[in-house]
Amino acid sequence: MSTATANAVARVVLEEVLPATAGAPARVRVSLPTMAYRTELVLAGDASALAGRVGKRIEGTIRGKAQRAWQATAGGCFIEPVWGAPRVVQGRVLAVDLDANAVLLDLAFPAWVTLEPSQGAGSFQTGDMLNFYVESGMSFTPRA
C-alpha cells in the first residue's frame, strides 16, 4: 500500500445511515472523534455493509469535485458547514494524482478531490493549502 493510499483512508464514526428517497440517494452522517463535525455524504456502495455499525468507527474513502481551487495563505483545514453536506472546504495537499486530475487533501478527514478540467492537479504540490467550493454530492465509500 502506497503512502498516498494509506493516507486516503478516512476514519470516522458512523452517526446515521439515511436511506434513499425519491429525491435523494442514500447518505451517511459521520462525525470525527474530538471534533464537532457532523458531515453528510452520499453513500457509494451497499448500505447493508454498514448494518450494526451506527455509533462505531468505520473506514472508507471520501471523494468530491472542486469548483475552482485557490491557494490559501492563511487559516487551517476545515469543512463548512460544521453540520451537513460540505460546501466550502480548505485543506492541505497530501498527494497529487496527475492521471485523475485530483488531489488528496487533509480537510478534517482525508478526501480525494477532482479538480475542474481547466485546472491541472500538477499546479499544486504536497503541502499547498487549497480552498474551494465543493460540488454537491461528496461521497463516502466504506472500506471492506
C-alpha positions in Angstrom: 0.0 0.0 0.0 1.4 3.3 -1.0 1.7 6.2 1.4 -1.0 8.2 -0.6 -3.4 5.2 -0.4 -2.8 4.7 3.3 -3.3 8.5 3.9 -6.6 8.4 1.9 -8.4 6.2 4.4 -10.9 8.3 6.4 -11.5 7.0 9.9 -14.9 8.4 11.1 -17.7 7.5 13.4 -20.9 6.4 11.7 -23.7 8.5 13.2 -26.6 7.6 10.9 -27.4 5.9 7.6 -30.1 7.9 5.7 -32.0 5.7 3.2 -32.5 6.8 -0.4 -35.7 8.7 -1.2 -37.4 9.7 -4.4 -35.3 12.9 -4.5 -32.1 11.9 -2.8 -29.6 9.0 -2.8 -28.7 7.1 0.3 -26.4 9.1 2.6 -24.3 8.6 5.7 -23.8 11.1 8.5 -20.4 10.8 10.0 -18.5 12.5 12.8 -14.9 12.8 13.8 -13.8 12.0 17.3 -12.8 15.1 19.3 -14.4 17.4 16.7 -17.8 19.0 16.3 -18.2 17.9 12.6 -21.3 16.0 11.6 -20.8 15.6 7.9 -23.4 14.2 5.5 -22.0 12.3 2.5 -23.6 10.4 -0.4 -23.2 6.6 0.3 -21.3 5.0 -2.6 -21.7 1.3 -2.1 -24.1 -1.0 -0.2 -25.8 0.3 2.9 -26.1 -3.3 4.2 -22.3 -3.3 4.7 -22.9 -0.7 7.5 -25.6 -2.7 9.3 -25.0 -2.7 13.1 -22.1 -0.1 12.7 -24.0 3.1 13.9 -22.0 4.6 16.7 -18.9 2.8 15.8 -15.7 3.8 13.9 -15.7 2.9 10.3 -13.2 3.4 7.5 -13.7 4.5 3.9 -12.7 6.8 1.1 -14.2 10.2 0.7 -14.4 11.8 -2.8 -15.6 15.1 -4.1 -15.4 17.5 -7.1 -14.0 21.0 -6.6 -15.1 24.1 -8.4 -12.2 26.4 -9.0 -9.5 25.8 -6.3 -7.4 28.6 -4.9 -4.2 28.5 -2.9 -4.8 29.8 0.6 -2.3 31.7 2.6 -4.0 31.7 6.0 -6.2 29.6 8.2 -6.3 25.9 8.8 -8.1 22.8 7.5 -11.9 23.0 7.7 -15.2 21.9 6.3 -18.1 24.3 6.2 -20.8 23.9 7.4 -19.8 22.0 10.5 -23.1 20.1 10.3 -24.5 18.9 7.0 -23.2 18.4 3.4 -19.9 20.1 2.7 -20.0 23.3 0.7 -16.7 25.1 1.3 -13.5 23.3 2.3 -9.9 24.1 2.9 -7.1 21.6 3.3 -3.5 20.8 2.8 -2.4 18.7 -0.2 -1.2 15.2 0.9 -0.7 13.8 -2.6 -1.3 14.6 -6.3 -2.8 12.2 -8.9 -2.0 13.7 -12.3 -3.8 11.0 -14.3 -7.1 11.6 -12.4 -6.5 15.4 -12.1 -7.1 15.0 -8.4 -5.5 15.9 -5.1 -5.7 14.2 -1.8 -6.5 16.8 0.9 -6.3 16.8 4.6 -9.6 18.6 5.4 -10.7 17.4 8.8 -10.5 14.0 7.2 -8.6 12.9 4.1 -10.5 13.3 0.8 -9.7 12.8 -2.8 -10.9 15.9 -4.7 -11.1 16.0 -8.5 -10.3 19.4 -9.9 -12.2 21.1 -12.8 -10.8 20.3 -16.2 -9.3 23.7 -16.8 -7.2 23.5 -13.6 -4.5 20.9 -13.6 -3.5 19.0 -10.4 0.1 19.5 -11.5 -0.3 23.1 -10.5 -0.2 22.0 -6.8 2.3 20.1 -4.7 2.4 18.4 -1.4 2.0 20.9 1.4 0.0 23.5 -0.5 -3.2 24.8 1.2 -6.2 24.9 -1.1 -9.6 26.5 -0.6 -12.7 25.9 -2.8 -16.4 25.3 -3.1 -17.2 21.6 -3.4 -19.9 20.4 -5.7 -22.9 18.8 -4.1 -22.7 15.0 -3.6 -19.3 14.5 -1.8 -19.3 10.7 -1.4 -18.2 8.0 1.1 -17.2 4.5 0.0 -17.0 2.2 3.0 -13.8 0.1 3.2 -14.5 -3.7 3.1 
